[in-house]
Amino acid sequence: MSAAETTICISVLCIYVLRATTTPRATGRLAYAIEPYLEILPLGETQTKPIGSSIILTCNPKVEDTKLISDIQWLDPQNRVIESLKLVVIPIESNPGQSEPSMYTELHQDNSLSLFFKRLQEEQAGKYMCKATYANSISLNKTVTIDTIVAITWDNAPTNQFPILGEDFPIQCKVRATPSPSVDWLYNGELIKTNEHYIIDTYALKIKNVQESDDGIYTCRASVLTTGELKERPIRVEVHVRPTIEEQPGTVNIIEGEDASVRCIARGKPPPQFTWVKSLTKQNLSNTDRFGVDADTGVLTITNVNRNDAGEYECRATNAAGYADTNIRVNVIVKPKIMEFLNSSVVQDHQAYIICKAFGRPPPQVTFRKHTSEKEYAEGVQLDDDRITLTNAADDMNGETVGTLTIQEALRSDDGLYECVSKNAGGEARRNGHLTVEFPPSFASMPNKTFFSWEEKPVNISCIAESIPNATIHWTMHGDQKIDNDPMIKQVGNGPLSTLTIVPRDRRYYATYKCVATNIHGKRERNIELREGFRPKEVAQAKMAEITATTIRFDLAPPPTDPELPVRTIAVQYKLDRQTWTEAKNKTWSVGSLYVLEGLEPNTPYEFRFAARNEVGQGNWGALYSETTPGRSFPNEPKIVTSPAEYEQSMFGHQYEIMWVVPADNGMPIDMYQIKYCQIKRVSGEWETQENTCRMVEIRTQERTRHWLKDLNSDTFYKVELKAHNAIGFSKPGSAKFKTARAIDTTVVHHQGPLISSAAIIGIVIAVLIIFIIVIDVICCCAHKTGIIYYVCERSRRKPVDEEDAKLGSLYGWRFPLPYCDQKMANVAGVTAIQDSGSGKNTIRLVKHTAIDEKEPLKEEKKITPIIDTGLRRETSITFDGKRSVSKTGFVGKDSAV
């Protein structure tokens, strides 16, 4: 037979044998292809599991038909049937925290039975058996052994541990496992070995003489070699430092009546918390009225400090590493109070004492200040007045100070109001007191020794006597003649002010009266003269000083009078020579003024007479004078206001202000001024005018008295002549010289007339309004797509496109851009469109940027579409191939899909 035939025969034989094994035996029992058995998953005779873990063991029947399996069960090591979850009853009262049993079974649809351990316990270790019955006749069973191991467990290994600086400290790491684990330590990833600083114990790593550098993360690493289990426990070690209190001031001063704070500063790790205790009473001040403690900052606050708050206080700073305390002495400063400051008096030229008593803690310093001076007196003898000495006597026990200001040989100027000033560290107190310096009568405030009366006019003669105490006054006349019984003399007041009212009926009352003032310190007398007053005599002389057609100025000599009754005014009467004096006009001048008469008629004879007046009255008319005014003529020479020097120095280089006094017009009003100014230079000591530089200015007004000459040469001499003009002609010129400044000045604009006309103002306002409207329209165009400019833009876009322009590659929007339209020129990825009209045709060429300020022709086709954001859009595209351009334009509706 061939090999192929042999293979076919063997295959047929195998199929026959296999069928033969599935045929029932003649004995009545089934013939099986395989022997039935039970399989426990996971496979393995022994299952080693850590306690506390959840596991499942599944008993899986390996039979022809699993439906023939019955009575499948799991038995525990004591051969007790393990019930399914449905049959397990858990007494709530016996185990209220347990909702499920620790071990139960669960039957599956394929008749496999699983054994569940929710949390494997060490006592659950042992041999477990799964048994079942197959086809009601064959008993099957399978066993598995469960060995429990204890996984690595951290019994005492806190993740945060806090050694204290300078002490030995064991980092705790107690670990448990079955089999027993081995432990090693790492710090910053490096293995720690036992040395002078570290000692590795069974359950700890001991650090000797802990330093702050020992801060960090330590790793406790546990491993079980037989199981290969490995666990790491990171432990953060933070070195704590016991509190230390910084050096505090031994004594702290606080002020009575105010709020105060006392600070205690301490350092430690972690930051310490603070408490305060009053040493005498041992009272914790954290929750006490008027006291407050900030436990974080160590500040003790005291509200409304009183004297009883003085004493010793203990500050304690505490943290997890320990505590530190210190004692601080608190002194309560009592603000000064002035207990006594009495007014005092002294007789002039005697010694005066000003005493002020003050209280405070510490005893205050006392000084004084006179109200007429800002400066306080210094301790000891005063440098500016050695008559005055200040002393202080302090009583530390009672907190009192007595300040004494001693004044030797007191003067009247020492009299007045004094201020006592009391100071200590808590503040100051002030109180006013008065020193009275008594002195005999004085007439220092009576400058007037002479009084006048006339024509039996009553007169009051007053006498003021200054004294302390007040003086008593009585009067006599003609030496020691009493006036008590004279009906023409009446005394009002007996001091310190006394007045005699006298009616001089005859000349015997014009006499010398004596005022006699008396007080306890002395007696003083003062003579007062009553004299008869007389009117001035006639004016001795009157001369004409200056005359024009309408004015006359006189030189007058007032008559001699008593110096205490001087001439105050001079009157003039003037009339035409044909008039009587009753028809005359009057004018009055103050003595010493310009005696000028104005408003006279030209070419007219006048008569004048004069009289002087003093307090008594007006004297007789005298000094008769006649004068005829000249006829009307041109004005007098105007006087230019200038300095008395040879020439005036201008402050400016290119301008000069000329000022003048209005001259007499001589009967005809001035209607204009003429100003002529020329450059001059000195030749052989004489001034020579350069005629070719002369300029003329006319000012047609009679009110102006100044004018700016402009456009002058700097550092140049000028001569200016001024003429006044009326209907008759020009006056003689007034002249002056000036020199402009050397430096170039900034031109000063001087207003000679109206700065701007009304029409110009209206034009400016209209222009501003137009600009404002344009700005508003631009904003509306850009922001809201509305307005006149936007409308114009829209109209320009809707015009037909010239086909010739399209052929040349031109776009109206680029050739004639409207400034505020919404059209945007395309700029394609570094490509710029440039208008070229050098050849006479409007063309556009595109260039791409190669570098800063460098351009080269575009070698590739680009399509650019200007964007026009309107309802009906015209989209224009241009294609460039480097030689020519083709433009295509189409209109697209707002809702078009194109």
URQUI-V617144 format. One line per field, one symbol per residue. phi: phi as a letter, one per 20 degrees, with the letter a starting at -180 (. if undefined). burial: b if it has 24 or more other ideal C-beta (glycine too) atoms within 12 Angstrom, else e. Layout:
# URQUI-V617144
phi = ???
burial = ???
This chain:
# URQUI-V617144
phi = .efffffffffffffffffffeegfffoefedfcefbdcddffpfcddcffnedccddedfdcfcffefblfbddegemefeffffefddfffebfeddcffbadbedfemecddddfbfdffefqedcdcbddlmcdecbbdbdddeceffceebbgfcccfdgndebeefbeccacffedccccclndfedfbfddceefdadedelgcffegqdddeddbdffdmfbcccfceddfedffceffdffcdecdfndecccdddccacfgfddcccfffelefefccgmdbcefeeneedcelgcffffqdcddcdcbfeqbbcbdceddeeeffceebbefccbegmdedcddcdccrcfgfedbcbffeceeefefnfffebffdcdcccddffemdcddcdddelgdffffqeddeddcbfeqbccbebcdddebfgbdfedfedcccbbllfgcdddcddeacfgeddcdcclndffdfdefeccecndpfdccddddffbffeebedddddccfdqcccbecddceecffffffbcceebccfcccdddddfffbfgecffdccdcdbbffeeeffefecbcdffnefeddcmeeflcfcdcbcbdccffqeeffalfbcbdffffbfffffdefbffffbeeffdecbbddcbdfefelncffdacddcccfcbeclndedeeffdfcccddeadefcbbeedleeflcecddcccdccfeqeeffecbcbcffffeeffeedeeaffbefffffffffffffffffffffffffeclbofffffgffffeffeffffffendcgfefcfefdfefcffcelndcecfcdfendecccdcdedafmccbffecfcdccfececfdedddccdddndbccdccbdcffdfef
burial = eeeeeeeeeeeeeeeeeeeeeeeeeeeeeeeeeeebebebeeeeeebbbbbeeebbbbbbbbbeebeebebbbbbbeeeeebeeeeeeeeeeeeeeeeeebbbbbbbeeebbbbbbbeebeeebbbbbbbbbebeeebebbbbbebbbbbbbbbeebeeebbbbbeeebbbbbbbbbbeebebbbbbeeeebeeeeebebeeebbbbeebeeebbbebbbbbebeeeebebbbbbebbbbbbbebeebeeebbbbbeeebebbbbbebbeebbbbbbbeeeeeebeeeeebebebeebbbbbeebeeebbbebbbbbbbebbebbbbbbbbbbbbbbbbebeebebbbeeebbbbbbbbbbbbbbbbbbbeeeeebbeeeeeeeeeebbbbbebeeeebbbbbbbbbeebebebbbebbbbbbbbbebbbbebbbbbbbbbbbeebeeeebbbbeeeebbbbbbbbbbebbbbbbbbeeeeebeebeebebebebbbbbbbbebeeeebbbbbbbbbbbebeebbbbbbbbbbbbbbbbeebebeebbbbbbbbebebbebeeebebbbbbbbbbeeeeeeeeeeebebeeeeebebeebbbebebbbbbbbbbebebbebbbebebebbebbbbbbbebebeeeebbebebbbbbbbbbebbbbbbbebebbbbbbbbbeeeeeeeeeeeeeeeebebeeeebebbbbbebbeebbbbbbbbbbbeeebbebbbbbbbbeeeeeeeeeeeeeeeeeeeeeeeeeeeeeeeeeeeebeeebeeeeeeebbeebbebbeeebeeebbebbbbbbbbeebebbbbebbeeeebbbebeeeeeebbbbbbbeeeeeeeeebeeebebbbebebeebbbbbbebeeeebebebeeeeeeeee
